[in-house]
Amino acid sequence: MTHAPNQTARHGLRLRDRPEFSRKTAPLTMSAGTMAKEAVAEMAARNFGSVIIVDSDNKVEGVVTERDILRRLVNEGRDPATTALSDIMTANPRTARADDDMLEWLRMMSNERFRRLPVVDEDGRLIQVLTQGDFVSYTWPDLISQATSLGKATVMRNFPLVLIGAGILIYPLILALALGAFG
């Protein structure tokens, strides 16, 4: 289990601040010794794309995704009734903490090409699983809102310069109109 991004995210940008964090159903978890057939049946019944492999203390050991099932089970011709999840799981996945910076994890997930992010408590116990899809709703509306706010803040912070610039641009126009009226 690896943990990387910092713990200093601003309020509103933490993983726990995503509405999905508290609204999602509990993640599907199983032990490493569970047979793939049982996991696939449960994933299908619950319409889940992954199962998180945890130990008896609910600490993350691995992840099995639909892609793992296709590549490591079906493609290799293994018997789902006799293949343990430990044989097909991605071991020691990256894990996050609830107060981690969401944008940092979104960047990392995109760059490193993984879609599921187990979120653990300070003792390493699984709390939730976020997916790249959970961040999609953030990317457009919130980024546009942030860009608008940033634009307004930049203009307001530089208001004296904006005012001077506007005056410089308007002065020749007023001068031309004045000269045209008297000429």
Contact map, one row per residue, 1 for C-alpha under 8 A:
111000000000000000000000000000000000000000000000000000000001100000000000000000000000000000111110000000000000000000000000000000000000000000000000000000000000000000000000000000000000000
111100000000000000000000000000000000000000000000000000000000000000000000000000000000000000011110000000000000000000000000000000000000000000000000000000000000000000000000000000000000000
111110000000000000000000000000000000000000000000000000000000000000000000000000000000000000000111100000000000000000000000000000000000000000000000000000000000000000000000000000000000000
011111000000000000000000000000000000000000000000000000000000000000000000000000000000000000000111000000000000000000000000000000000000000000000000000000000000000000000000000000000000000
001111100000000000000000000000000000000000000000000000000000000000000000000000000000000000000001000110011000000000000000000000000000000000000000000000000000000000000000000000000000000
000111111000000000000000000000000000000000000000000000000000000000000000000000000000000000000000000110000000000000000000000000000000000000000000000000000000000000000000000000000000000
000011111000000000000000000000000000000000000000000000000000000000000000000000000000000000000000101110000000000000000000000000000000000000000000000000000000000000000000000000000000000
000001111100000000000000000000000000000000000000000000000000000000000000000000000000000000000000001110000000000000000000000000000000000000000000000000000000000000000000000000000000000
000001111110110000000000000000000000000000000000000000000000000000000000000000000000000000000000001111000000000000000000000000000000000000000000000000000000000000000000000000000000000
000000011111110000000000000000000000000000000000000000000000000000000000000000000000000000000000000010000000000000000000000000000000000000000000000000000000000000000000000000000000000
000000001111110010000000000000000000000000000000000000000000000000000000000000000000000000000000000000000000000000000000000000000000000000000000000000000000000000000000000000000000000
000000000111110011000000000000000000000000000000000000000000000000000000000000000000000000000000000000000000000000000000000000000000000000000000000000000000000000000000000000000000000
000000001111111011000000000000000000000000000000000000000000000000000000000000000000000000000000000011100000000000000000000000000000000000000000000000000000000000000000000000000000000
000000001111111111000000000000000000000000000000000000000000000000000000000000000000000000000000011111000000000000000000000000000000000000000000000000000000000000000000000000000000000
000000000000111111001000000000000000000000000000000000000000000000000000000000000000000000000000111111000000000000000000000000000000000000000000000000000000000000000000000000000000000
000000000000011111101100000000000000000000000000000000000000000000000000000000000000000000000000011000000000000000000000000000000000000000000000000000000000000000000000000000000000000
000000000011111111101000000000000000000000000000000000000000000000000000000000000000000000000000000000000000000000000000000000000000000000000000000000000000000000000000000000000000000
000000000001111111111100000000000000000000000000000000000000000000000000000000000000000000000000000000000000000000000000000000000000000000000000000000000000000000000000000000000000000
000000000000000111111110000000000000000000000000000000000000000000000000000000000000000000000000000000000000000000000000000000000000000000000000000000000000000000000000000000000000000
000000000000000001111111000000000000000000000000000000000000000000000000000000000000000000000000000000000000000000000000000000000100010000000000000000000000000000000000000000000000000
000000000000001111111111000000000000000000000000000000000000000000000000000000000000000000000000000000000000000000000000000000010100000000000000000000000000000000000000000000000000000
000000000000000101111111000000000000000000000000000000000000000000000000000000000000000000000000000000000000000000000000000000000000000000000000000000000000000000000000000000000000000
000000000000000000111111100000000000000000000000000000000000000000000000000000000000000000000000000000000000000000000000000000000000000000000000000000000000000000000000000000000000000
000000000000000000011111110000000000000000000000000000000000000000000000000000000000000000000000000000000000000000000000000000010000000000000000000000000000000000000000000000000000000
000000000000000000000011111000000000000000000000000000000000000000000000000000000000000000000000000000000000000000000000000000000000000000000000000000000000000000000000000000000000000
000000000000000000000001111100000000000000000000000000000000000000000000000000000000000000000000000000000000000000000000000000010000000000000000000000000000000000000000000000000000000
000000000000000000000000111110000000000000000000001100000000000000000000000000000000000000000000000000000000000000000000000000011000000000000000000000000000000000000000000000000000000
000000000000000000000000011111000000000000100001011100000000000000000000000000000000000000000000000000000000000000000000000000000000000000000000000000000000000000000000000000000000000
000000000000000000000000001111100000000000000000001111000000000000000000000000000000000000000000000000000000000000000000000000000000000000000000000000000000000000000000000000000000000
000000000000000000000000000111110100001000000000001111000000000000000000000000000000000000000000000000000000000000000000000000000000000000000000000000000000000000000000000000000000000
000000000000000000000000000011111100000000000000000011110000000000000000000000000000100000000000000000000000000000000000000000000000000000000000000000000000000000000000000000000000000
000000000000000000000000000001111100000000000000000011100000100000000000000000000001110000000000000000000000000000000000000000000000000000000000000000000000000000000000000000000000000
000000000000000000000000000000111110000000000000000000000000000000000000000000000001110000000000000000000000000000000000000000000000000000000000000000000000000000000000000000000000000
000000000000000000000000000001111111011000000000000000000000000000000000000000000001100000000000000000000000000000000000000000000000000000000000000000000000000000000000000000000000000
000000000000000000000000000000001111111000000000000000000000000000000000000000011111100000000000000000000000000000000000000000000000000000000000000000000000000000000000000000000000000
000000000000000000000000000000000111111100000000000000000000000000000000000000011111100000000000000000000000000000000000000000000000000000000000000000000000000000000000000000000000000
000000000000000000000000000000000011111110000000000000000000000000000000000000011010000000000000000000000000000000000000000000000000000000000000000000000000000000000000000000000000000
000000000000000000000000000000000111111111000000000000000000000000000000000000001000000000000000000000000000000000000000000000000000000000000000000000000000000000000000000000000000000
000000000000000000000000000001000111111111100000001000000000000000000000000000000000100000000000000000000000000000000000000000000000000000000000000000000000000000000000000000000000000
000000000000000000000000000000000001111111110000000000000000000000000000000000000000000000000000000000000000000000000000000000000000000000000000000000000000000000000000000000000000000
000000000000000000000000000000000000111111111000000000000000000000000000000000000000000000000000000000000000000000000000000000000000000000000000000000000000000000000000000000000000000
000000000000000000000000000000000000011111111100000000000000000000000000000000000000000000000000000000000000000000000000000000000000000000000000000000000000000000000000000000000000000
000000000000000000000000000100000000001111111111111000000000000000000000000000000000000000000000000000000000000000000000000000000000000000000000000000000000000000000000000000000000000
000000000000000000000000000000000000000111111111000000000000000000000000000000000000000000000000000000000000000000000000000000000000000000000000000000000000000000000000000000000000000
000000000000000000000000000000000000000011111111000000000000000000000000000000000000000000000000000000000000000000000000000000000000000000000000000000000000000000000000000000000000000
000000000000000000000000000000000000000001111111000000000000000000000000000000000000000000000000000000000000000000000000000000000000000000000000000000000000000000000000000000000000000
000000000000000000000000000000000000000000111111100000000000000000000000000000000000000000000000000000000000000000000000000000000000000000000000000000000000000000000000000000000000000
000000000000000000000000000100000000000000111111111000000000000000000000000000000000000000000000000000000000000000000000000000000000000000000000000000000000000000000000000000000000000
000000000000000000000000000000000000000000100011111000000000000011000000000000000000000000000000000000000000000000000000000000000000000000000000000000000000000000000000000000000000000
000000000000000000000000000100000000000000100001111100000000001111000000000000000000000000000000000000000000000000000000000000000000000000000000000000000000000000000000000000000000000
000000000000000000000000001111000000001000100001111110000000001110000000000000000000000000000000000000000000000000000000000000000000000000000000000000000000000000000000000000000000000
000000000000000000000000001111000000000000000000011111000001111100000000000000000000000000000000000000000000000000000100000000000000000000000000000000000000000000000000000000000000000
000000000000000000000000000011110000000000000000001111100001111100000000000000000000100010000000000000000000000000000000000000000000000000000000000000000000000000000000000000000000000
000000000000000000000000000011110000000000000000000111111111110000000000000000000000000000000000000000000000000000000000000000000000000000000000000000000000000000000000000000000000000
000000000000000000000000000000110000000000000000000011111111100000000000000000000000000000000000000000000000000000000000000000000000000000000000000000000000000000000000000000000000000
000000000000000000000000000000100000000000000000000001111110000000000000000000000000000000000000000000000000000000000000000000000000000000000000000000000000000000000000000000000000000
000000000000000000000000000000000000000000000000000001111110000000000000000000000000000000000000000000000000000000000000000010000000000000000000000000000000000000000000000000000000000
000000000000000000000000000000000000000000000000000001111111000000000000000000000000000000000000000000000000000000000000000011000000000000000000000000000000000000000000000000000000000
000000000000000000000000000000000000000000000000000001111111100000000000000000000000000000000000000000000000000000000001000111000000000000000000000000000000000000000000000000000000000
100000000000000000000000000000000000000000000000000111100111110000000000000000000000000000011000000000000000000000000100000111000000000000000000000000000000000000000000000000000000000
100000000000000000000000000000010000000000000000000111100011111000000000000000000000000000111000000000000000000000000000000000000000000000000000000000000000000000000000000000000000000
000000000000000000000000000000000000000000000000000111000001111100000000000000000000010011111000000000000000000000000000000000000000000000000000000000000000000000000000000000000000000
000000000000000000000000000000000000000000000000011110000000111110000000000000000000000011101000000000000000000000000000000000000000000000000000000000000000000000000000000000000000000
000000000000000000000000000000000000000000000000011110000000011111111000000000000000100111000000000000000000000000000000000000000000000000000000000000000000000000000000000000000000000
000000000000000000000000000000000000000000000000111000000000001111111000000000000000000010000000000000000000000000000000000000000000000000000000000000000000000000000000000000000000000
000000000000000000000000000000000000000000000000110000000000000111111100000000000000000000000000000000000000000000000000000000000000000000000000000000000000000000000000000000000000000
000000000000000000000000000000000000000000000000000000000000000111111110000000000000000000000000000000000000000000000000000000000000000000000000000000000000000000000000000000000000000
000000000000000000000000000000000000000000000000000000000000000111111111100000000000000111000000000000000000000000000000000000000000000000000000000000000000000000000000000000000000000
000000000000000000000000000000000000000000000000000000000000000111111111110000000000000100000000000000000000000000000000000000000000000000000000000000000000000000000000000000000000000
000000000000000000000000000000000000000000000000000000000000000001111111111000000000000000000000000000000000000000000000000000000000000000000000000000000000000000000000000000000000000
000000000000000000000000000000000000000000000000000000000000000000111111111100000000000000000000000000000000000000000000000000000000000000000000000000000000000000000000000000000000000
000000000000000000000000000000000000000000000000000000000000000000011111111101000000000100000000000000000000000000000000000000000000000000000000000000000000000000000000000000000000000
000000000000000000000000000000000000000000000000000000000000000000011111111111110010000100000000000000000000000000000000000000000000000000000000000000000000000000000000000000000000000
000000000000000000000000000000000000000000000000000000000000000000001111111111000000000000000000000000000000000000000000000000000000000000000000000000000000000000000000000000000000000
000000000000000000000000000000000000000000000000000000000000000000000111111111000000000000000000000000000000000000000000000000000000000000000000000000000000000000000000000000000000000
000000000000000000000000000000000000000000000000000000000000000000000011111111000000000000000000000000000000000000000000000000000000000000000000000000000000000000000000000000000000000
000000000000000000000000000000000000000000000000000000000000000000000000111111100000000000000000000000000000000000000000000000000000000000000000000000000000000000000000000000000000000
000000000000000000000000000000000000000000000000000000000000000000000001111111110010000000000000000000000000000000000000000000000000000000000000000000000000000000000000000000000000000
000000000000000000000000000000000000000000000000000000000000000000000000100011111110000000000000000000000000000000000000000000000000000000000000000000000000000000000000000000000000000
000000000000000000000000000000000011100000000000000000000000000000000000100001111111000000000000000000000000000000000000000000000000000000000000000000000000000000000000000000000000000
000000000000000000000000000000000011110000000000000000000000000000000000000000111110000000000000000000000000000000000000000000000000000000000000000000000000000000000000000000000000000
000000000000000000000000000000000011000000000000000000000000000000000000000000111111000000000000000000000000000000000000000000000000000000000000000000000000000000000000000000000000000
000000000000000000000000000000000011100000000000000000000000000000000000100001111111101100000000000000000000000000000000000000000000000000000000000000000000000000000000000000000000000
000000000000000000000000000000011111000000000000000000000000000000000000000000010111111100000000000000000000000000000000000000000000000000000000000000000000000000000000000000000000000
000000000000000000000000000000111111001000000000000010000000000100000000000000000011111110000000000000000000000000000000000000000000000000000000000000000000000000000000000000000000000
000000000000000000000000000000011000000000000000000000000000010000000000000000000001111110100000000000000000000000000000000000000000000000000000000000000000000000000000000000000000000
000000000000000000000000000000000000000000000000000000000000000000000000000000000011111110000000000000000000000000000000000000000000000000000000000000000000000000000000000000000000000
000000000000000000000000000000000000000000000000000000000000000100011001100000000011111111000000000000000000000000000000000000000000000000000000000000000000000000000000000000000000000
000000000000000000000000000000000000000000000000000010000000011110010000000000000000111111100000000000000000000000000000000000000000000000000000000000000000000000000000000000000000000
000000000000000000000000000000000000000000000000000000000000011100010000000000000000000111111000000000000000000000000000000000000000000000000000000000000000000000000000000000000000000
100000000000000000000000000000000000000000000000000000000000111000000000000000000000010011111000000000000000000000000000000000000000000000000000000000000000000000000000000000000000000
110000000000000000000000000000000000000000000000000000000001110000000000000000000000000001111100000000000000000000000000000000000000000000000000000000000000000000000000000000000000000
110000000000000000000000000000000000000000000000000000000001111000000000000000000000000001111110000000000000000000000000000000000000000000000000000000000000000000000000000000000000000
111100000000000000000000000000000000000000000000000000000000000000000000000000000000000000011111000000000000000000001100000000000000000000000000000000000000000000000000000000000000000
111100000000000000000000000000000000000000000000000000000000000000000000000000000000000000001111100000000000000000001111000000000000000000000000000000000000000000000000000000000000000
001110000000000000000000000000000000000000000000000000000000000000000000000000000000000000000111110100000000000000001111000000000000000000000000000000000000000000000000000000000000000
001000100000001000000000000000000000000000000000000000000000000000000000000000000000000000000011111100000000000000000011110000000000000000000000000000000000000000000000000000000000000
000000000000011100000000000000000000000000000000000000000000000000000000000000000000000000000001111100000000000000000011100000000000000000000000000000000000000000000000000000000000000
000000111000011100000000000000000000000000000000000000000000000000000000000000000000000000000000111110000000000000000000000000000000000000000000000000000000000000000000000000000000000
000011111000011000000000000000000000000000000000000000000000000000000000000000000000000000000001111111001000000000000000000000000000000000000000000000000000000000000000000000000000000
000011111100111000000000000000000000000000000000000000000000000000000000000000000000000000000000001111111000000000000000000000000000000000000000000000000000000000000000000000000000000
000000001000111000000000000000000000000000000000000000000000000000000000000000000000000000000000000111111100000000000000000000000000000000000000000000000000000000000000000000000000000
000000000000100000000000000000000000000000000000000000000000000000000000000000000000000000000000000011111110000000000000000000000000000000000000000000000000000000000000000000000000000
000010000000000000000000000000000000000000000000000000000000000000000000000000000000000000000000000011111111000000000000000000000000000000000000000000000000000000000000000000000000000
000010000000000000000000000000000000000000000000000000000000000000000000000000000000000000000000000111111111100000000000000000000000000000000000000000000000000000000000000000000000000
000000000000000000000000000000000000000000000000000000000000000000000000000000000000000000000000000001111111110000000000000000000001001000000000000000000000000000000000000000000000000
000000000000000000000000000000000000000000000000000000000000000000000000000000000000000000000000000000111111111000000000000000000000000000000000000000000000000000000000000000000000000
000000000000000000000000000000000000000000000000000000000000000000000000000000000000000000000000000000011111111110000000000000000000000000000000000000000000000000000000000000000000000
000000000000000000000000000000000000000000000000000000000000000000000000000000000000000000000000000000001111111111100000000000000001000000000000000000000000000000000000000000000000000
000000000000000000000000000000000000000000000000000000000000000000000000000000000000000000000000000000000111111111100000000000000000000000000000000000000000000000000000000000000000000
000000000000000000000000000000000000000000000000000000000000000000000000000000000000000000000000000000000011111110000000000000000000000000000000000000000000000000000000000000000000000
000000000000000000000000000000000000000000000000000000000000000000000000000000000000000000000000000000000001111111000000000000000000000000000000000000000000000000000000000000000000000
000000000000000000000000000000000000000000000000000000000000000000000000000000000000000000000000000000000001111111100000000000000000000000000000000000000000000000000000000000000000000
000000000000000000000000000000000000000000000000000000000000000000000000000000000000000000000000000000000000110111111000000000000000000000000000000000000000000000000000000000000000000
000000000000000000000000000000000000000000000000000000000000000000000000000000000000000000000000000000000000110011111000000000000011000000000000000000000000000000000000000000000000000
000000000000000000000000000000000000000000000000000000000000000000000000000000000000000000000000000000000000000001111100000000001111000000000000000000000000000000000000000000000000000
000000000000000000000000000000000000000000000000000000000000000000000000000000000000000000000111000000000000000001111110000000001110000000000000000000000000000000000000000000000000000
000000000000000000000000000000000000000000000000000100000001000000000000000000000000000000000111000000000000000000011111000001111100000000000000000000000000000000000000000000000000000
000000000000000000000000000000000000000000000000000000000000000000000000000000000000000000000011110000000000000000001111100001111100000000000000000000000000000000000000000000000000000
000000000000000000000000000000000000000000000000000000000010000000000000000000000000000000000011110000000000000000000111111111110000000000000000000000000000000000000000000000000000000
000000000000000000000000000000000000000000000000000000000000000000000000000000000000000000000000110000000000000000000011111111100000000000000000000000000000000000000000000000000000000
000000000000000000000000000000000000000000000000000000000000000000000000000000000000000000000000100000000000000000000001111110000000000000000000000000000000000000000000000000000000000
000000000000000000000000000000000000000000000000000000000000000000000000000000000000000000000000000000000000000000000001111110000000000000000000000000000000000000000000000000000000000
000000000000000000000000000000000000000000000000000000000011000000000000000000000000000000000000000000000000000000000001111111000000000000000000000000000000000000000000000000000000000
000000000000000000000000000000000000000000000000000000001111000000000000000000000000000000000000000000000000000000000001111111100000000000000000000000000000000000000000000000000000000
000000000000000000000000000000000000000000000000000000000111000000000000000000000000000000000000000000000000000000000111100111110000000000000000000000000000000000000000000000000000000
000000000000000000000000000000000000000000000000000000000000000000000000000000000000000000000000000000000000000000000111100011111000000000000000000000000000000000000000000000000000000
000000000000000000001001011000000000000000000000000000000000000000000000000000000000000000000000000000000000000000000111000001111100000000000000000000000000000000000000000000000000000
000000000000000000000000001000000000000000000000000000000000000000000000000000000000000000000000000000000000000000011110000000111110000000000000000000000000000000000000000000000000000
000000000000000000011000000000000000000000000000000000000000000000000000000000000000000000000000000000000000000000011110000000011111010000000000000000000000000000000000000000000000000
000000000000000000000000000000000000000000000000000000000000000000000000000000000000000000000000000000000000000000111000000000001111111000000000000000000000000000000000000000000000000
000000000000000000000000000000000000000000000000000000000000000000000000000000000000000000000000000000000100100000110000000000000111111100000000000000000000000000000000000000000000000
000000000000000000000000000000000000000000000000000000000000000000000000000000000000000000000000000000000000000000000000000000000011111110000000000000000000000000000000000000000000000
000000000000000000010000000000000000000000000000000000000000000000000000000000000000000000000000000000000000000000000000000000000111111111000000000000000000000000000000000000000000000
000000000000000000000000000000000000000000000000000000000000000000000000000000000000000000000000000000000100000000000000000000000011111111100000000000000000000000000000000000000000000
000000000000000000000000000000000000000000000000000000000000000000000000000000000000000000000000000000000000000000000000000000000001111111110000000000000000000000000000000000000000000
000000000000000000000000000000000000000000000000000000000000000000000000000000000000000000000000000000000000000000000000000000000000111111111100000000000000000000000000000000000000000
000000000000000000000000000000000000000000000000000000000000000000000000000000000000000000000000000000000000000000000000000000000000011111111110000000000000000000000000000000000000000
000000000000000000000000000000000000000000000000000000000000000000000000000000000000000000000000000000000000000000000000000000000000001111111110000000000000000000000000000000000000000
000000000000000000000000000000000000000000000000000000000000000000000000000000000000000000000000000000000000000000000000000000000000000111111111000000000000000000000000000000000000000
000000000000000000000000000000000000000000000000000000000000000000000000000000000000000000000000000000000000000000000000000000000000000011111111100000000000000000000000000000000000000
000000000000000000000000000000000000000000000000000000000000000000000000000000000000000000000000000000000000000000000000000000000000000011111111110000000000000000000000000000000000000
000000000000000000000000000000000000000000000000000000000000000000000000000000000000000000000000000000000000000000000000000000000000000001111111111000000000000000000000000000000000000
000000000000000000000000000000000000000000000000000000000000000000000000000000000000000000000000000000000000000000000000000000000000000000011111111100000000000000000000000000000000000
000000000000000000000000000000000000000000000000000000000000000000000000000000000000000000000000000000000000000000000000000000000000000000001111111110000000000000000000000000000000000
000000000000000000000000000000000000000000000000000000000000000000000000000000000000000000000000000000000000000000000000000000000000000000000111111111000000000000000000000000000000000
000000000000000000000000000000000000000000000000000000000000000000000000000000000000000000000000000000000000000000000000000000000000000000000011111111100000000000000000000000000000000
000000000000000000000000000000000000000000000000000000000000000000000000000000000000000000000000000000000000000000000000000000000000000000000001111111110000000000000000000000000000000
000000000000000000000000000000000000000000000000000000000000000000000000000000000000000000000000000000000000000000000000000000000000000000000000111111111000000000000000000000000000000
000000000000000000000000000000000000000000000000000000000000000000000000000000000000000000000000000000000000000000000000000000000000000000000000011111111100000000000000000000000000000
000000000000000000000000000000000000000000000000000000000000000000000000000000000000000000000000000000000000000000000000000000000000000000000000001111111110000000000000000000000000000
000000000000000000000000000000000000000000000000000000000000000000000000000000000000000000000000000000000000000000000000000000000000000000000000000111111111000000000000000000000000000
000000000000000000000000000000000000000000000000000000000000000000000000000000000000000000000000000000000000000000000000000000000000000000000000000011111111100000000000000000000000000
000000000000000000000000000000000000000000000000000000000000000000000000000000000000000000000000000000000000000000000000000000000000000000000000000001111111110000000000000000000000000
000000000000000000000000000000000000000000000000000000000000000000000000000000000000000000000000000000000000000000000000000000000000000000000000000000111111111001000000000000000000000
000000000000000000000000000000000000000000000000000000000000000000000000000000000000000000000000000000000000000000000000000000000000000000000000000000011111111000000000000000000000000
000000000000000000000000000000000000000000000000000000000000000000000000000000000000000000000000000000000000000000000000000000000000000000000000000000001111111000000000000000000000000
000000000000000000000000000000000000000000000000000000000000000000000000000000000000000000000000000000000000000000000000000000000000000000000000000000000111111111000000000000000000000
000000000000000000000000000000000000000000000000000000000000000000000000000000000000000000000000000000000000000000000000000000000000000000000000000000000011111111100000000000000000000
000000000000000000000000000000000000000000000000000000000000000000000000000000000000000000000000000000000000000000000000000000000000000000000000000000000000011111110000000000000000000
000000000000000000000000000000000000000000000000000000000000000000000000000000000000000000000000000000000000000000000000000000000000000000000000000000000000011111111000000000000000000
000000000000000000000000000000000000000000000000000000000000000000000000000000000000000000000000000000000000000000000000000000000000000000000000000000000010011111111100000000000000000
000000000000000000000000000000000000000000000000000000000000000000000000000000000000000000000000000000000000000000000000000000000000000000000000000000000000001111111110000000000000000
000000000000000000000000000000000000000000000000000000000000000000000000000000000000000000000000000000000000000000000000000000000000000000000000000000000000000111111111000000000000000
000000000000000000000000000000000000000000000000000000000000000000000000000000000000000000000000000000000000000000000000000000000000000000000000000000000000000011111111100000000000000
000000000000000000000000000000000000000000000000000000000000000000000000000000000000000000000000000000000000000000000000000000000000000000000000000000000000000001111111110000000000000
000000000000000000000000000000000000000000000000000000000000000000000000000000000000000000000000000000000000000000000000000000000000000000000000000000000000000000111111111000000000000
000000000000000000000000000000000000000000000000000000000000000000000000000000000000000000000000000000000000000000000000000000000000000000000000000000000000000000011111111100000000000
000000000000000000000000000000000000000000000000000000000000000000000000000000000000000000000000000000000000000000000000000000000000000000000000000000000000000000001111111110000000000
000000000000000000000000000000000000000000000000000000000000000000000000000000000000000000000000000000000000000000000000000000000000000000000000000000000000000000000111111111000000000
000000000000000000000000000000000000000000000000000000000000000000000000000000000000000000000000000000000000000000000000000000000000000000000000000000000000000000000011111111100000000
000000000000000000000000000000000000000000000000000000000000000000000000000000000000000000000000000000000000000000000000000000000000000000000000000000000000000000000001111111110000000
000000000000000000000000000000000000000000000000000000000000000000000000000000000000000000000000000000000000000000000000000000000000000000000000000000000000000000000000111111111000000
000000000000000000000000000000000000000000000000000000000000000000000000000000000000000000000000000000000000000000000000000000000000000000000000000000000000000000000000011111111100000
000000000000000000000000000000000000000000000000000000000000000000000000000000000000000000000000000000000000000000000000000000000000000000000000000000000000000000000000001111111110000
000000000000000000000000000000000000000000000000000000000000000000000000000000000000000000000000000000000000000000000000000000000000000000000000000000000000000000000000000111111111000
000000000000000000000000000000000000000000000000000000000000000000000000000000000000000000000000000000000000000000000000000000000000000000000000000000000000000000000000000011111111100
000000000000000000000000000000000000000000000000000000000000000000000000000000000000000000000000000000000000000000000000000000000000000000000000000000000000000000000000000001111111110
000000000000000000000000000000000000000000000000000000000000000000000000000000000000000000000000000000000000000000000000000000000000000000000000000000000000000000000000000000111111111
000000000000000000000000000000000000000000000000000000000000000000000000000000000000000000000000000000000000000000000000000000000000000000000000000000000000000000000000000000011111111
000000000000000000000000000000000000000000000000000000000000000000000000000000000000000000000000000000000000000000000000000000000000000000000000000000000000000000000000000000001111111
000000000000000000000000000000000000000000000000000000000000000000000000000000000000000000000000000000000000000000000000000000000000000000000000000000000000000000000000000000000111111
000000000000000000000000000000000000000000000000000000000000000000000000000000000000000000000000000000000000000000000000000000000000000000000000000000000000000000000000000000000011111
